């Protein structure tokens, strides 16, 4: 989960805080959010901001869906 610290008044200077379940902690990044995204997508290995190597996971793309509460998702009718 990503959130902004909305100070100072200039949004270009907002810091970003994010929560990583793997580290069970909130972390702060000086921002901007575009830099956070760039780091998340380009940094490999354990140095990634999430603390785990994203290249170990296959890409996952979801279409609008309804969660069925059994760990499964039902794509909306127009995507089936």
C-alpha positions, 0 to 999 in steps of 0.5 A, a space after each residue: 500500500 502506498 500513501 503520501 505525506 501531504 506536507 509541504 503544500 507543494 505536491 511535487 515535494 510530498 514524501 511517499 510511505 509504503 507498507 510491505 507485508 514481507 517486512 511488516 513495516 511502513 517505510 518512507 521514500 523521499 518521493 516523488 511517486 514516479 521515482 518510487 514506481 521507477 525503483 520498484 520496477 527497475 531495482 532487482 534482487 533484495 535491494 528492491 524497495 519491497 525487500 524481495 526480488 520482483 523478478 522471482 514472481 510472474 507478472 499478474 494482470 487482472 481485469 475488473 473482477 469480483 472476489 469470491 471469498 474463496 481465494 478466487 476472482 470472477 471476471 466481470 461478464 464483459 471480460 469472460 
